[in-house]
């Protein structure tokens, strides 16, 4: 019984050090996965090609309303106004 007690006391620091190391690895992996998930769901500025030129999509929408081009009444957002 005494030998087992000595063996446990000898292995205790190694066990604790490995446990801390595994916990750090898990924490880093969780942070990386979280960062990837956040970057995946964050809206990113998009652009598309119009007549061979790169155009900012938000700027293109704010300047042009196809409904307004047809002569229909629109609100300040460029949406069809229903009266």
Biopython code that builds the backbone (N, CA, C, O; Angstrom):
import numpy as np
from Bio.PDB.StructureBuilder import StructureBuilder

atoms = [
    (1, "UNK", "N", (0.830, -1.185, 0.000)),
    (1, "UNK", "CA", (0.000, 0.000, 0.000)),
    (1, "UNK", "C", (0.878, 1.254, 0.000)),
    (1, "UNK", "O", (0.549, 2.270, -0.612)),
    (2, "UNK", "N", (1.997, 1.147, 0.702)),
    (2, "UNK", "CA", (2.916, 2.281, 0.787)),
    (2, "UNK", "C", (3.540, 2.585, -0.572)),
    (2, "UNK", "O", (3.760, 3.748, -0.911)),
    (3, "UNK", "N", (3.828, 1.530, -1.358)),
    (3, "UNK", "CA", (4.411, 1.718, -2.685)),
    (3, "UNK", "C", (3.433, 2.437, -3.612)),
    (3, "UNK", "O", (3.842, 3.295, -4.395)),
    (4, "UNK", "N", (2.171, 2.102, -3.533)),
    (4, "UNK", "CA", (1.153, 2.735, -4.366)),
    (4, "UNK", "C", (1.019, 4.209, -4.006)),
    (4, "UNK", "O", (0.862, 5.050, -4.891)),
    (5, "UNK", "N", (1.079, 4.524, -2.743)),
    (5, "UNK", "CA", (0.991, 5.907, -2.288)),
    (5, "UNK", "C", (2.166, 6.732, -2.813)),
    (5, "UNK", "O", (1.984, 7.865, -3.260)),
    (6, "UNK", "N", (3.364, 6.163, -2.758)),
    (6, "UNK", "CA", (4.545, 6.853, -3.288)),
    (6, "UNK", "C", (4.424, 7.050, -4.801)),
    (6, "UNK", "O", (4.771, 8.111, -5.320)),
    (7, "UNK", "N", (3.942, 6.050, -5.491)),
    (7, "UNK", "CA", (3.776, 6.129, -6.939)),
    (7, "UNK", "C", (2.774, 7.220, -7.317)),
    (7, "UNK", "O", (2.994, 7.971, -8.267)),
    (8, "UNK", "N", (1.672, 7.299, -6.565)),
    (8, "UNK", "CA", (0.676, 8.337, -6.829)),
    (8, "UNK", "C", (1.238, 9.730, -6.576)),
    (8, "UNK", "O", (0.978, 10.658, -7.341)),
    (9, "UNK", "N", (2.017, 9.877, -5.492)),
    (9, "UNK", "CA", (2.613, 11.174, -5.192)),
    (9, "UNK", "C", (3.630, 11.579, -6.266)),
    (9, "UNK", "O", (3.781, 12.761, -6.577)),
    (10, "UNK", "N", (4.320, 10.591, -6.822)),
    (10, "UNK", "CA", (5.299, 10.860, -7.871)),
    (10, "UNK", "C", (4.615, 11.255, -9.188)),
    (10, "UNK", "O", (5.118, 12.108, -9.919)),
    (11, "UNK", "N", (3.485, 10.640, -9.480)),
    (11, "UNK", "CA", (2.797, 10.881, -10.750)),
    (11, "UNK", "C", (1.869, 12.103, -10.705)),
    (11, "UNK", "O", (1.447, 12.590, -11.754)),
    (12, "UNK", "N", (1.552, 12.594, -9.522)),
    (12, "UNK", "CA", (0.590, 13.691, -9.378)),
    (12, "UNK", "C", (1.006, 14.962, -10.142)),
    (12, "UNK", "O", (0.174, 15.515, -10.861)),
    (13, "UNK", "N", (2.238, 15.446, -10.024)),
    (13, "UNK", "CA", (2.614, 16.655, -10.774)),
    (13, "UNK", "C", (2.531, 16.466, -12.294)),
    (13, "UNK", "O", (2.106, 17.368, -13.016)),
    (14, "UNK", "N", (2.930, 15.313, -12.758)),
    (14, "UNK", "CA", (2.861, 15.034, -14.191)),
    (14, "UNK", "C", (1.406, 15.000, -14.665)),
    (14, "UNK", "O", (1.090, 15.520, -15.735)),
    (15, "UNK", "N", (0.539, 14.403, -13.887)),
    (15, "UNK", "CA", (-0.880, 14.324, -14.219)),
    (15, "UNK", "C", (-1.500, 15.727, -14.283)),
    (15, "UNK", "O", (-2.250, 16.040, -15.207)),
    (16, "UNK", "N", (-1.181, 16.561, -13.297)),
    (16, "UNK", "CA", (-1.730, 17.922, -13.254)),
    (16, "UNK", "C", (-1.200, 18.751, -14.423)),
    (16, "UNK", "O", (-1.954, 19.510, -15.033)),
    (17, "UNK", "N", (0.093, 18.614, -14.742)),
    (17, "UNK", "CA", (0.679, 19.361, -15.857)),
    (17, "UNK", "C", (0.026, 18.958, -17.180)),
    (17, "UNK", "O", (-0.286, 19.820, -18.002)),
    (18, "UNK", "N", (-0.180, 17.675, -17.389)),
    (18, "UNK", "CA", (-0.828, 17.218, -18.630)),
    (18, "UNK", "C", (-2.271, 17.679, -18.705)),
    (18, "UNK", "O", (-2.762, 18.020, -19.781)),
    (19, "UNK", "N", (-2.953, 17.692, -17.566)),
    (19, "UNK", "CA", (-4.342, 18.134, -17.542)),
    (19, "UNK", "C", (-4.429, 19.617, -17.911)),
    (19, "UNK", "O", (-5.306, 20.012, -18.679)),
    (20, "UNK", "N", (-3.525, 20.439, -17.371)),
    (20, "UNK", "CA", (-3.494, 21.860, -17.706)),
    (20, "UNK", "C", (-3.201, 22.056, -19.193)),
    (20, "UNK", "O", (-3.810, 22.901, -19.849)),
    (21, "UNK", "N", (-2.263, 21.268, -19.713)),
    (21, "UNK", "CA", (-1.908, 21.390, -21.127)),
    (21, "UNK", "C", (-3.093, 21.021, -22.017)),
    (21, "UNK", "O", (-3.361, 21.716, -22.997)),
    (22, "UNK", "N", (-3.796, 19.959, -21.701)),
    (22, "UNK", "CA", (-4.977, 19.562, -22.478)),
    (22, "UNK", "C", (-6.063, 20.635, -22.413)),
    (22, "UNK", "O", (-6.717, 20.919, -23.417)),
    (23, "UNK", "N", (-6.258, 21.231, -21.232)),
    (23, "UNK", "CA", (-7.259, 22.286, -21.092)),
    (23, "UNK", "C", (-6.892, 23.512, -21.922)),
    (23, "UNK", "O", (-7.769, 24.141, -22.513)),
    (24, "UNK", "N", (-5.616, 23.857, -21.971)),
    (24, "UNK", "CA", (-5.178, 24.988, -22.796)),
    (24, "UNK", "C", (-5.406, 24.697, -24.274)),
    (24, "UNK", "O", (-5.869, 25.567, -25.012)),
    (25, "UNK", "N", (-5.089, 23.496, -24.707)),
    (25, "UNK", "CA", (-5.300, 23.116, -26.105)),
    (25, "UNK", "C", (-6.780, 23.190, -26.451)),
    (25, "UNK", "O", (-7.144, 23.696, -27.512)),
    (26, "UNK", "N", (-7.630, 22.693, -25.571)),
    (26, "UNK", "CA", (-9.077, 22.760, -25.803)),
    (26, "UNK", "C", (-9.557, 24.196, -25.888)),
    (26, "UNK", "O", (-10.379, 24.527, -26.743)),
    (27, "UNK", "N", (-9.053, 25.053, -25.011)),
    (27, "UNK", "CA", (-9.461, 26.461, -25.007)),
    (27, "UNK", "C", (-9.043, 27.150, -26.308)),
    (27, "UNK", "O", (-9.822, 27.907, -26.887)),
    (28, "UNK", "N", (-7.829, 26.892, -26.764)),
    (28, "UNK", "CA", (-7.359, 27.502, -28.014)),
    (28, "UNK", "C", (-8.188, 27.006, -29.192)),
    (28, "UNK", "O", (-8.555, 27.795, -30.063)),
    (29, "UNK", "N", (-8.485, 25.726, -29.230)),
    (29, "UNK", "CA", (-9.297, 25.190, -30.315)),
    (29, "UNK", "C", (-10.710, 25.778, -30.303)),
    (29, "UNK", "O", (-11.265, 26.090, -31.357)),
    (30, "UNK", "N", (-11.284, 25.927, -29.119)),
    (30, "UNK", "CA", (-12.616, 26.532, -29.016)),
    (30, "UNK", "C", (-12.595, 27.981, -29.484)),
    (30, "UNK", "O", (-13.523, 28.431, -30.155)),
    (31, "UNK", "N", (-11.536, 28.718, -29.130)),
    (31, "UNK", "CA", (-11.431, 30.102, -29.578)),
    (31, "UNK", "C", (-11.289, 30.178, -31.092)),
    (31, "UNK", "O", (-11.883, 31.052, -31.724)),
    (32, "UNK", "N", (-10.516, 29.279, -31.679)),
    (32, "UNK", "CA", (-10.364, 29.268, -33.135)),
    (32, "UNK", "C", (-11.676, 28.936, -33.830)),
    (32, "UNK", "O", (-12.045, 29.580, -34.812)),
    (33, "UNK", "N", (-12.377, 27.934, -33.323)),
    (33, "UNK", "CA", (-13.673, 27.575, -33.902)),
    (33, "UNK", "C", (-14.657, 28.729, -33.752)),
    (33, "UNK", "O", (-15.419, 29.018, -34.675)),
    (34, "UNK", "N", (-14.646, 29.381, -32.612)),
    (34, "UNK", "CA", (-15.521, 30.530, -32.401)),
    (34, "UNK", "C", (-15.201, 31.671, -33.356)),
    (34, "UNK", "O", (-16.111, 32.301, -33.896)),
    (35, "UNK", "N", (-13.924, 31.941, -33.568)),
    (35, "UNK", "CA", (-13.527, 33.001, -34.490)),
    (35, "UNK", "C", (-13.953, 32.673, -35.918)),
    (35, "UNK", "O", (-14.402, 33.551, -36.655)),
    (36, "UNK", "N", (-13.812, 31.414, -36.304)),
    (36, "UNK", "CA", (-14.242, 31.012, -37.649)),
    (36, "UNK", "C", (-15.749, 31.145, -37.789)),
    (36, "UNK", "O", (-16.231, 31.606, -38.823)),
    (37, "UNK", "N", (-16.497, 30.751, -36.774)),
    (37, "UNK", "CA", (-17.953, 30.869, -36.832)),
    (37, "UNK", "C", (-18.388, 32.325, -36.904)),
    (37, "UNK", "O", (-19.285, 32.666, -37.675)),
    (38, "UNK", "N", (-17.762, 33.184, -36.109)),
    (38, "UNK", "CA", (-18.107, 34.607, -36.130)),
    (38, "UNK", "C", (-17.783, 35.206, -37.486)),
    (38, "UNK", "O", (-18.585, 35.966, -38.030)),
    (39, "UNK", "N", (-16.624, 34.881, -38.043)),
    (39, "UNK", "CA", (-16.266, 35.442, -39.347)),
    (39, "UNK", "C", (-17.164, 34.900, -40.452)),
    (39, "UNK", "O", (-17.365, 35.566, -41.468)),
    (40, "UNK", "N", (-17.705, 33.703, -40.266)),
    (40, "UNK", "CA", (-18.609, 33.143, -41.259)),
    (40, "UNK", "C", (-19.946, 33.868, -41.254)),
    (40, "UNK", "O", (-20.517, 34.118, -42.316)),
    (41, "UNK", "N", (-20.452, 34.206, -40.077)),
    (41, "UNK", "CA", (-21.763, 34.828, -39.977)),
    (41, "UNK", "C", (-21.745, 36.342, -40.072)),
    (41, "UNK", "O", (-22.805, 36.958, -40.188)),
    (42, "UNK", "N", (-20.575, 36.961, -40.027)),
    (42, "UNK", "CA", (-20.499, 38.421, -40.129)),
    (42, "UNK", "C", (-20.765, 38.827, -41.578)),
    (42, "UNK", "O", (-20.249, 38.199, -42.503)),
    (43, "UNK", "N", (-21.563, 39.867, -41.778)),
    (43, "UNK", "CA", (-21.785, 40.320, -43.158)),
    (43, "UNK", "C", (-20.517, 40.935, -43.720)),
    (43, "UNK", "O", (-19.817, 41.696, -43.050)),
    (44, "UNK", "N", (-20.247, 40.593, -44.935)),
    (44, "UNK", "CA", (-19.055, 41.109, -45.584)),
    (44, "UNK", "C", (-19.472, 41.976, -46.757)),
    (44, "UNK", "O", (-20.476, 41.701, -47.414)),
    (45, "UNK", "N", (-18.717, 43.002, -47.015)),
    (45, "UNK", "CA", (-19.027, 43.909, -48.098)),
    (45, "UNK", "C", (-18.905, 43.133, -49.413)),
    (45, "UNK", "O", (-17.888, 42.495, -49.685)),
    (46, "UNK", "N", (-19.950, 43.205, -50.206)),
    (46, "UNK", "CA", (-19.940, 42.458, -51.453)),
    (46, "UNK", "C", (-19.904, 43.410, -52.626)),
    (46, "UNK", "O", (-20.369, 44.547, -52.538)),
    (47, "UNK", "N", (-19.359, 42.944, -53.702)),
    (47, "UNK", "CA", (-19.298, 43.719, -54.936)),
    (47, "UNK", "C", (-19.575, 42.767, -56.090)),
    (47, "UNK", "O", (-19.359, 41.560, -55.976)),
    (48, "UNK", "N", (-20.045, 43.305, -57.180)),
    (48, "UNK", "CA", (-20.288, 42.482, -58.346)),
    (48, "UNK", "C", (-19.830, 43.236, -59.581)),
    (48, "UNK", "O", (-19.568, 44.437, -59.518)),
    (49, "UNK", "N", (-19.733, 42.539, -60.698)),
    (49, "UNK", "CA", (-19.248, 43.143, -61.929)),
    (49, "UNK", "C", (-20.444, 43.610, -62.744)),
    (49, "UNK", "O", (-21.354, 42.834, -63.036)),
    (50, "UNK", "N", (-20.430, 44.906, -63.112)),
    (50, "UNK", "CA", (-21.471, 45.485, -63.945)),
    (50, "UNK", "C", (-20.783, 46.158, -65.126)),
    (50, "UNK", "O", (-20.067, 47.144, -64.949)),
    (51, "UNK", "N", (-20.993, 45.641, -66.306)),
    (51, "UNK", "CA", (-20.350, 46.164, -67.524)),
    (51, "UNK", "C", (-18.827, 46.151, -67.415)),
    (51, "UNK", "O", (-18.161, 47.085, -67.862)),
    (52, "UNK", "N", (-18.289, 45.110, -66.832)),
    (52, "UNK", "CA", (-16.842, 44.958, -66.732)),
    (52, "UNK", "C", (-16.199, 45.718, -65.597)),
    (52, "UNK", "O", (-14.976, 45.664, -65.463)),
    (53, "UNK", "N", (-16.960, 46.433, -64.761)),
    (53, "UNK", "CA", (-16.403, 47.191, -63.653)),
    (53, "UNK", "C", (-16.908, 46.636, -62.330)),
    (53, "UNK", "O", (-18.043, 46.173, -62.221)),
    (54, "UNK", "N", (-16.039, 46.693, -61.329)),
    (54, "UNK", "CA", (-16.468, 46.275, -59.999)),
    (54, "UNK", "C", (-17.311, 47.386, -59.399)),
    (54, "UNK", "O", (-16.894, 48.543, -59.351)),
    (55, "UNK", "N", (-18.521, 47.014, -58.934)),
    (55, "UNK", "CA", (-19.451, 47.987, -58.382)),
    (55, "UNK", "C", (-19.805, 47.549, -56.970)),
    (55, "UNK", "O", (-20.035, 46.367, -56.715)),
    (56, "UNK", "N", (-19.846, 48.510, -56.054)),
    (56, "UNK", "CA", (-20.264, 48.230, -54.693)),
    (56, "UNK", "C", (-21.766, 47.970, -54.692)),
    (56, "UNK", "O", (-22.535, 48.815, -55.150)),
    (57, "UNK", "N", (-22.192, 46.832, -54.192)),
    (57, "UNK", "CA", (-23.597, 46.418, -54.259)),
    (57, "UNK", "C", (-24.509, 47.372, -53.495)),
    (57, "UNK", "O", (-25.572, 47.739, -53.995)),
    (58, "UNK", "N", (-24.112, 47.776, -52.300)),
    (58, "UNK", "CA", (-24.946, 48.681, -51.505)),
    (58, "UNK", "C", (-25.105, 50.030, -52.188)),
    (58, "UNK", "O", (-26.193, 50.607, -52.190)),
    (59, "UNK", "N", (-24.030, 50.526, -52.761)),
    (59, "UNK", "CA", (-24.089, 51.803, -53.462)),
    (59, "UNK", "C", (-24.967, 51.682, -54.712)),
    (59, "UNK", "O", (-25.715, 52.605, -55.034)),
    (60, "UNK", "N", (-24.880, 50.567, -55.406)),
    (60, "UNK", "CA", (-25.674, 50.351, -56.611)),
    (60, "UNK", "C", (-27.164, 50.328, -56.274)),
    (60, "UNK", "O", (-27.975, 50.903, -57.001)),
    (61, "UNK", "N", (-27.522, 49.672, -55.183)),
    (61, "UNK", "CA", (-28.933, 49.594, -54.794)),
    (61, "UNK", "C", (-29.447, 50.959, -54.351)),
    (61, "UNK", "O", (-30.574, 51.337, -54.672)),
    (62, "UNK", "N", (-28.617, 51.702, -53.611)),
    (62, "UNK", "CA", (-29.082, 52.998, -53.122)),
    (62, "UNK", "C", (-29.256, 53.998, -54.259)),
    (62, "UNK", "O", (-30.055, 54.927, -54.140)),
    (63, "UNK", "N", (-28.527, 53.828, -55.350)),
    (63, "UNK", "CA", (-28.635, 54.764, -56.465)),
    (63, "UNK", "C", (-29.723, 54.357, -57.457)),
    (63, "UNK", "O", (-30.293, 55.223, -58.120)),
    (64, "UNK", "N", (-30.019, 53.094, -57.574)),
    (64, "UNK", "CA", (-30.912, 52.616, -58.619)),
    (64, "UNK", "C", (-32.065, 51.833, -58.001)),
    (64, "UNK", "O", (-31.859, 50.970, -57.148)),
    (65, "UNK", "N", (-33.280, 52.146, -58.443)),
    (65, "UNK", "CA", (-34.448, 51.375, -58.045)),
    (65, "UNK", "C", (-35.196, 50.982, -59.314)),
    (65, "UNK", "O", (-35.720, 51.852, -60.009)),
    (66, "UNK", "N", (-35.256, 49.699, -59.629)),
    (66, "UNK", "CA", (-35.937, 49.281, -60.856)),
    (66, "UNK", "C", (-37.421, 49.634, -60.839)),
    (66, "UNK", "O", (-38.023, 49.864, -61.888)),
    (67, "UNK", "N", (-38.001, 49.676, -59.657)),
    (67, "UNK", "CA", (-39.423, 50.033, -59.563)),
    (67, "UNK", "C", (-39.607, 51.503, -59.927)),
    (67, "UNK", "O", (-40.555, 51.872, -60.620)),
    (68, "UNK", "N", (-38.682, 52.333, -59.448)),
    (68, "UNK", "CA", (-38.749, 53.758, -59.767)),
    (68, "UNK", "C", (-38.495, 53.983, -61.251)),
    (68, "UNK", "O", (-39.088, 54.882, -61.847)),
    (69, "UNK", "N", (-37.618, 53.177, -61.861)),
    (69, "UNK", "CA", (-37.348, 53.295, -63.293)),
    (69, "UNK", "C", (-38.583, 52.970, -64.121)),
    (69, "UNK", "O", (-38.723, 53.473, -65.236)),
    (70, "UNK", "N", (-39.491, 52.131, -63.592)),
    (70, "UNK", "CA", (-40.721, 51.794, -64.305)),
    (70, "UNK", "C", (-41.781, 52.884, -64.144)),
    (70, "UNK", "O", (-42.829, 52.824, -64.788)),
    (71, "UNK", "N", (-41.523, 53.872, -63.295)),
    (71, "UNK", "CA", (-42.461, 54.963, -63.122)),
    (71, "UNK", "C", (-43.462, 54.762, -62.004)),
    (71, "UNK", "O", (-44.415, 55.533, -61.893)),
    (72, "UNK", "N", (-43.275, 53.752, -61.173)),
    (72, "UNK", "CA", (-44.189, 53.483, -60.068)),
    (72, "UNK", "C", (-43.762, 54.279, -58.841)),
    (72, "UNK", "O", (-42.580, 54.595, -58.704)),
    (73, "UNK", "N", (-44.692, 54.614, -57.942)),
    (73, "UNK", "CA", (-44.322, 55.373, -56.746)),
    (73, "UNK", "C", (-43.525, 54.503, -55.766)),
    (73, "UNK", "O", (-43.872, 53.351, -55.507)),
    (74, "UNK", "N", (-42.445, 55.091, -55.227)),
    (74, "UNK", "CA", (-41.588, 54.376, -54.281)),
    (74, "UNK", "C", (-41.391, 55.231, -53.037)),
    (74, "UNK", "O", (-41.564, 56.449, -53.072)),
    (75, "UNK", "N", (-41.023, 54.573, -51.930)),
    (75, "UNK", "CA", (-40.716, 55.305, -50.711)),
    (75, "UNK", "C", (-39.225, 55.634, -50.677)),
    (75, "UNK", "O", (-38.525, 55.429, -51.669)),
    (76, "UNK", "N", (-38.727, 56.149, -49.529)),
    (76, "UNK", "CA", (-37.324, 56.571, -49.452)),
    (76, "UNK", "C", (-36.342, 55.403, -49.534)),
    (76, "UNK", "O", (-35.151, 55.613, -49.763)),
    (77, "UNK", "N", (-36.834, 54.167, -49.349)),
    (77, "UNK", "CA", (-35.971, 52.988, -49.439)),
    (77, "UNK", "C", (-35.975, 52.359, -50.819)),
    (77, "UNK", "O", (-35.265, 51.382, -51.054)),
    (78, "UNK", "N", (-36.760, 52.900, -51.733)),
    (78, "UNK", "CA", (-36.830, 52.356, -53.076)),
    (78, "UNK", "C", (-37.813, 51.209, -53.186)),
    (78, "UNK", "O", (-37.779, 50.465, -54.167)),
    (79, "UNK", "N", (-38.691, 51.045, -52.201)),
    (79, "UNK", "CA", (-39.695, 49.974, -52.221)),
    (79, "UNK", "C", (-41.012, 50.519, -52.755)),
    (79, "UNK", "O", (-41.284, 51.714, -52.639)),
    (80, "UNK", "N", (-41.812, 49.667, -53.328)),
    (80, "UNK", "CA", (-43.100, 50.064, -53.900)),
    (80, "UNK", "C", (-43.994, 50.615, -52.816)),
    (80, "UNK", "O", (-44.173, 49.986, -51.773)),
    (81, "UNK", "N", (-44.565, 51.800, -53.057)),
    (81, "UNK", "CA", (-45.443, 52.434, -52.096)),
    (81, "UNK", "C", (-46.882, 52.044, -52.431)),
    (81, "UNK", "O", (-47.344, 52.262, -53.551)),
    (82, "UNK", "N", (-47.576, 51.474, -51.471)),
    (82, "UNK", "CA", (-48.959, 51.057, -51.651)),
    (82, "UNK", "C", (-49.831, 52.069, -50.918)),
    (82, "UNK", "O", (-49.619, 52.354, -49.739)),
    (83, "UNK", "N", (-50.827, 52.613, -51.644)),
    (83, "UNK", "CA", (-51.698, 53.599, -50.978)),
    (83, "UNK", "C", (-53.075, 53.052, -50.769)),
    (83, "UNK", "O", (-53.937, 53.742, -50.224)),
]
sb = StructureBuilder()
sb.init_structure("model")
sb.init_model(0)
sb.init_chain("A")
sb.init_seg("    ")
for serial, (resi, resn, name, xyz) in enumerate(atoms, 1):
    if name == "N":
        sb.init_residue(resn, " ", resi, " ")
    sb.init_atom(name, np.array(xyz, "f"), 0.0, 1.0, " ", f" {name:<3s}", serial, name[0])
structure = sb.get_structure()
